[in-house]
Every structure is written in structure tokens, then in C-alpha cells.
């Protein structure tokens, strides 16, 4: 059984649009037989203007799922960035 895991200390909530995106990412991981490991929601230090602080971004590990699949699952209103140790996803419609 696959699960969603949160790094110790991950806190905060997501706004509705980000909750829906988070659900799509979780479903993608489950469909691929992978656990989703969330590394950040609102806590931590993020860049100036980060959407983490307003509940519109989350970070997670990309183990076993490629970036194109994540971008497809989230759709065009999302910025998805591979930051090496994790993927940053933020709801940022243009």
C-alpha cells in the first residue's frame, strides 16, 4: 500500500487550488506504486515572493516519477521546478 509521508516539522495548510493539485500529485504517485514524500508546505525558508507562505506551493521528492508526468498531472496553471533534492510545485496561473 502506498502512502503520503511528511518530513518531520512540515506544517501548514494549503489553499483550495493547491489542495487539488496536491491530490493530483498523490494520485499520480499511487498509480505508479510510489510513496509521496512531502518536504515542505508553509514552514522553512523560501525565496522572496514564494507562494509557500500563502499556501499555494508545496515541495516533494521526485523518486520514481518523472517531471513531465508531474507537470501533466498538475496542468498549465502550475509552475513545477526540479530543485535537485526536491520538486517545487506552485499554483501560479498567468
Buried (B, 14 or more C-beta within 10 A) or exposed (E): EEEBEBBEEBEBEBEEBBBEBBEBBBEBBBEEEBBBBBBBBBEBEBEEEBBBEBBBBBBBBBEEBEEEBBBEBBEEEBBBEEEEEBBBBBBEEE
